[in-house]
Amino acid sequence: MPDDRPVPLDEYPVHQVPLSMKHVATGDRNAYDRCIFHLFDHEGRALLILGLGVYPNAGVIDAYATLRTGDTLHAVRASDALGDDRMELSVGPLRILVEEPLRRLRLTCAADPDDARSLAYDLTWHADFPALWEPHHLQRRGGRLTLEGRRFVQAGHCAGTIRLDGEDIPVTPGEWTATRDRSWGVRPIPGEEGGRLAEEFPTDGFHWIWCPVRFDDRFLMVITQEDADGYRTLNDATLVRPGDPDRQLGWPRADIAYRSGTRHPESAVVHLTDPLTRKPVELGVEVLTSLPLAVGAGYPPADDWQHGTWRGRSWCERRAYDLSDPAAHPLAAYGVVDHAARCTLDGRTGHGIFEHGTFGRHDPSGFTGFGSVAP
């Protein structure tokens, strides 16, 4: 007889379908539910990215933390069998505790008991602005739905301490910015063969910008996704000001200055439009430091570990990567990279994440294929 008893979350009136909260409403193996946090200091000396995800139909829970200081990326990854208590957001040394939903969360990573110099942190994330829905995200390959995600984004600050190499890095409001993203739905995880759809509908190109920016009195979120020919499949630019209605700032267009011989952005100007005056508004972006999500953080096309992968029970790994030589991590150029950035808008200075991925052909940028780079 299968073990299908009620789980703790079934005690709460949160059900959406006539199933136990142990189960999701789809049988798709790619069902997921996860989060990501970005924390960085305003001088670009440190960028910490961490997250946790569950994959109910794969029976996996995993989490990661990656910290860039200088040219070194320190990574902690952990994975285990998914248990029945979905309120327990922990795996290995990594834990997320929801102290006050949508307002305050505690983020911790325990040090390696055998290495006092290993990465550890104890941080409290505080919301400075209300959570904002992102556009409903849909992708198909041929006739098959490959991605359907619901997400919200939020900006705030963190307080606490990061510990590395036996030294404390204080994380203080006013000197650090923190953003986060929550998403759930269906999203590809490793292990599925491409088959006919991958053969007959190959990816020619992908161009992506995801950019949450926190200012003292406002929060701006910009998203664009385009196909190889520039056809836009995702589009949003929303300005949040407490006490005022959210304002949509038109159809964002980005002019990106890439480092010569690469697709690494050094700066950008995102062109927006004020809906009331119809006058142009410019978001200026200056990249401070960068962290490729395909190195250490488990995002595709990582070649050592990816989210949702079964590694057995109680798997945990700590690694350090040298980012000074791009040739050492060639797949990173074909994944999304998160850039901590200093930003300007209407005379104000803020900070945020300029997440960018561009690979394959992208006609508006002049990229002709996977090997094409900026002149």
C-alpha positions in Angstrom: 0.0 0.0 0.0 1.5 3.4 -0.9 2.4 5.8 1.9 -0.1 8.6 1.0 -1.0 10.0 4.4 -1.8 13.7 5.0 1.2 16.0 5.4 1.5 18.9 7.8 0.5 21.5 5.2 -2.8 19.8 4.8 -3.8 21.3 8.1 -4.1 24.8 6.5 -6.9 26.0 4.2 -4.6 26.5 1.2 -5.7 23.8 -1.1 -6.3 24.7 -4.8 -7.3 21.3 -6.1 -8.8 18.2 -4.4 -5.4 16.7 -3.6 -3.2 16.5 -0.6 -0.6 19.3 -0.5 2.0 16.5 -1.0 1.0 16.5 -4.6 1.0 19.1 -7.4 -1.8 19.4 -9.8 0.3 18.3 -12.8 2.1 15.0 -13.5 4.7 16.8 -15.5 8.2 15.7 -14.2 9.4 19.3 -14.6 7.1 20.7 -12.0 9.1 23.0 -9.7 8.7 25.6 -6.9 11.8 27.7 -5.9 13.3 31.0 -5.0 16.4 33.0 -5.6 18.0 35.9 -3.5 20.6 38.4 -4.7 22.7 40.4 -2.1 25.6 42.7 -3.0 27.5 45.6 -1.6 27.4 48.9 -3.5 31.1 48.8 -4.4 30.8 45.5 -6.1 33.2 43.7 -3.8 30.9 40.9 -3.0 27.9 39.3 -4.7 26.0 36.5 -2.9 23.3 34.6 -4.8 21.4 31.8 -3.1 18.3 29.8 -3.6 16.2 26.7 -2.8 13.9 24.6 -4.9 11.6 21.6 -4.7 10.8 19.3 -7.6 7.7 17.3 -6.4 7.5 14.8 -9.3 11.2 14.1 -9.1 11.1 13.8 -5.4 14.1 16.2 -4.9 14.8 19.3 -2.8 18.0 21.2 -3.4 19.6 24.5 -2.5 22.8 26.5 -3.3 24.8 29.5 -2.3 27.4 31.2 -4.4 29.6 34.1 -3.3 31.9 36.1 -5.6 34.7 38.0 -4.0 37.5 39.2 -6.4 37.8 36.6 -9.1 36.9 33.6 -6.9 33.5 32.1 -6.7 32.7 30.1 -3.6 29.8 27.6 -3.9 27.8 25.4 -1.6 25.3 23.0 -3.0 23.1 20.4 -1.3 20.4 18.0 -2.4 18.2 15.4 -0.7 15.0 13.5 -1.0 11.9 15.7 -0.7 10.1 15.1 2.6 6.5 15.6 3.6 6.9 18.9 5.5 6.9 21.6 2.8 7.2 24.3 5.5 10.7 23.1 6.3 12.9 25.0 3.8 16.3 23.4 4.5 18.7 21.0 2.9 22.2 20.2 4.2 23.7 23.4 5.6 21.4 25.7 3.8 18.1 27.0 5.2 15.5 29.6 4.5 13.1 30.5 7.4 10.0 32.6 6.6 9.6 34.7 9.7 6.9 37.0 8.3 5.6 36.2 4.8 6.4 38.8 2.2 8.2 40.9 4.8 11.0 39.1 6.6 13.0 36.0 5.9 16.1 34.5 7.6 18.8 33.0 5.4 21.5 30.8 6.9 24.4 28.6 5.8 26.3 26.6 8.3 30.0 26.3 8.0 31.7 23.0 7.1 32.4 21.5 10.6 35.8 20.3 9.2 36.8 23.7 7.7 36.5 26.8 9.8 37.4 28.9 6.7 34.4 27.7 4.7 31.5 29.9 3.5 28.8 30.5 6.1 26.2 33.3 6.7 23.4 34.3 8.9 21.3 37.0 7.3 17.8 38.5 7.7 16.1 39.7 4.5 13.7 42.7 5.0 11.3 43.9 2.3 11.3 47.6 1.5 8.6 47.4 -1.2 5.6 45.2 -1.7 6.0 42.1 -3.9 5.3 42.6 -7.6 3.9 40.0 -9.9 6.0 39.4 -13.0 4.3 38.6 -16.3 2.9 35.1 -16.7 5.8 33.2 -18.5 5.0 30.7 -21.2 7.3 28.9 -23.6 6.5 26.2 -26.1 8.7 24.0 -28.3 6.5 23.0 -31.3 3.2 22.1 -29.7 4.5 21.2 -26.3 4.5 23.5 -23.3 8.0 23.5 -21.9 7.8 26.3 -19.4 4.9 27.9 -17.5 6.0 30.0 -14.6 4.3 32.3 -12.1 6.7 34.7 -10.4 6.9 37.6 -8.1 9.9 39.9 -7.4 10.7 42.0 -4.4 13.3 44.5 -3.3 14.7 45.2 0.1 17.8 45.0 2.3 19.7 42.5 4.4 21.4 42.6 7.8 23.8 40.1 9.2 27.1 38.5 8.5 28.8 36.5 5.8 31.8 34.5 7.0 34.6 33.4 4.6 38.2 32.4 5.2 37.8 32.9 8.9 36.8 36.6 8.5 33.4 38.3 8.8 31.9 40.4 6.1 29.2 42.6 7.6 26.1 43.1 5.6 24.5 46.4 6.5 21.5 48.4 5.3 22.4 51.4 3.1 25.6 49.7 2.0 24.1 46.5 0.5 21.0 45.9 -1.7 18.9 42.7 -1.7 16.4 41.5 -4.2 14.5 38.2 -4.4 12.3 36.2 -6.8 9.8 33.4 -6.1 8.5 31.2 -8.9 6.7 28.0 -9.5 5.1 26.0 -12.3 6.8 23.9 -14.9 10.4 24.4 -16.0 12.8 22.0 -17.7 15.1 19.9 -15.4 17.8 17.6 -16.6 17.2 14.1 -17.8 14.7 14.5 -20.6 15.6 13.6 -24.2 14.9 16.2 -26.8 13.4 13.8 -29.3 11.5 15.0 -32.4 10.7 18.5 -31.0 14.3 19.4 -30.2 15.3 18.2 -33.7 12.6 19.9 -35.6 12.4 23.1 -33.5 16.0 24.0 -32.6 16.8 27.1 -30.6 18.3 29.7 -33.0 18.8 32.3 -30.4 17.7 33.7 -27.0 18.0 37.2 -25.6 16.9 38.0 -22.0 17.0 40.9 -19.5 15.6 40.6 -16.0 16.4 43.8 -14.0 15.0 44.6 -10.5 16.4 47.9 -9.3 15.9 49.4 -5.8 16.0 53.2 -5.2 15.4 54.8 -1.9 11.8 55.7 -2.6 10.9 53.4 -5.6 11.4 50.1 -7.2 11.7 49.4 -10.9 11.3 46.0 -12.6 12.2 45.5 -16.3 11.9 42.2 -18.2 12.4 41.4 -21.8 12.7 38.2 -23.7 13.3 38.0 -27.5 13.7 35.3 -30.1 16.5 35.3 -32.7 14.7 37.7 -35.0 13.9 40.1 -32.2 10.3 38.9 -31.7 9.4 39.7 -28.1 7.8 37.0 -26.1 8.0 38.7 -22.6 7.8 42.3 -21.9 7.3 44.5 -18.7 8.6 47.7 -17.1 6.8 48.5 -13.9 7.6 51.3 -11.4 6.5 50.8 -7.8 6.1 53.7 -5.4 4.6 53.1 -2.0 1.2 54.9 -1.7 0.9 55.4 -5.5 -0.5 53.1 -8.2 2.0 51.0 -10.1 3.1 52.6 -13.3 3.9 50.8 -16.5 6.8 52.5 -18.4 6.1 51.3 -21.9 8.0 49.0 -24.2 11.6 48.8 -22.8 14.5 48.9 -25.4 18.0 48.3 -24.3 21.3 49.6 -25.7 24.0 47.4 -24.3 27.7 48.1 -24.4 29.5 44.7 -24.6 33.1 44.1 -23.8 34.9 43.6 -27.1 35.2 40.0 -28.2 32.5 38.8 -25.8 28.9 39.1 -24.9 29.7 40.5 -21.5 27.8 43.7 -20.8 29.8 46.5 -19.2 27.0 49.1 -19.2 23.5 49.6 -20.7 20.8 52.2 -21.2 17.3 50.9 -21.0 14.9 53.3 -22.8 11.4 53.6 -21.1 8.4 56.0 -21.4 6.5 57.9 -18.8 2.9 56.9 -19.3 1.6 60.3 -18.1 3.8 62.7 -20.1 4.8 60.2 -22.8 8.3 61.6 -22.4 11.3 59.2 -22.6 12.9 57.9 -19.4 16.3 56.3 -19.3 17.5 53.7 -16.9 21.3 53.8 -16.8 23.2 50.6 -15.8 26.8 50.3 -14.7 28.0 46.7 -14.1 30.0 46.3 -10.8 30.6 42.6 -10.7 29.2 39.5 -12.3 28.3 35.9 -11.4 27.5 33.3 -14.1 24.6 31.1 -12.9 26.0 28.2 -14.9 29.1 28.2 -12.6 28.3 26.9 -9.1 24.6 27.9 -8.9 23.2 24.9 -10.9 21.5 26.7 -13.8 21.9 25.3 -17.3 24.1 24.6 -19.0 26.2 23.8 -15.9 28.2 20.6 -16.4 28.8 19.6 -12.8 25.4 19.9 -11.1 21.9 21.2 -12.1 18.7 21.9 -10.2 16.4 18.9 -9.7 19.1 16.4 -10.3 19.0 13.3 -8.0 22.4 13.0 -6.2 21.2 10.6 -3.5 20.3 11.4 0.1 22.2 14.0 2.0 24.4 15.1 -0.8 26.5 18.2 -0.2 29.4 19.7 -2.0 31.6 22.8 -1.6 33.7 24.1 -4.4 35.7 27.2 -5.4 36.0 28.4 -9.0 38.5 30.8 -10.6 36.6 33.2 -12.8 39.6 35.1 -14.0 40.0 32.8 -17.0 36.8 32.6 -19.1 38.2 29.6 -21.0 38.0 27.6 -17.8 34.2 27.8 -17.8 33.3 27.9 -21.5 29.6 26.9 -20.9 29.0 30.0 -18.8 28.8 32.1 -21.9 25.7 30.1 -23.0 23.8 30.6 -19.7 22.4 33.6 -17.9 24.8 35.8 -16.0 23.7 38.0 -13.0 25.4 41.4 -12.9 25.3 43.5 -9.7 24.8 47.1 -11.0 24.7 50.7 -10.0 21.8 52.4 -11.8 20.4 55.9 -12.5 16.9 57.0 -13.1 15.6 60.6 -13.2 18.6 61.9 -11.3 18.4 59.2 -8.6 21.0 56.5 -8.0 20.0 53.0 -7.1 21.3 49.4 -7.2 20.0 46.2 -8.6 20.6 43.1 -10.7 21.1 43.3 -14.4 20.5 39.6 -15.3 21.3 39.0 -18.9 21.5 36.1 -21.3 22.2 36.3 -25.0 23.3 33.3 -27.0 22.8 32.2 -30.6 21.5 34.6 -33.2 19.9 38.0 -32.2 19.3 40.2 -35.2 18.7 43.5 -33.2 22.1 43.1 -31.5 24.0 42.1 -34.7 24.8 38.6 -33.3 24.7 36.1 -36.2 25.1 32.8 -34.4 26.4 31.0 -31.3 30.0 32.0 -32.1 29.2 35.7 -32.7 30.6 38.3 -30.3 30.8 42.0 -30.0 33.4 43.7 -32.2 
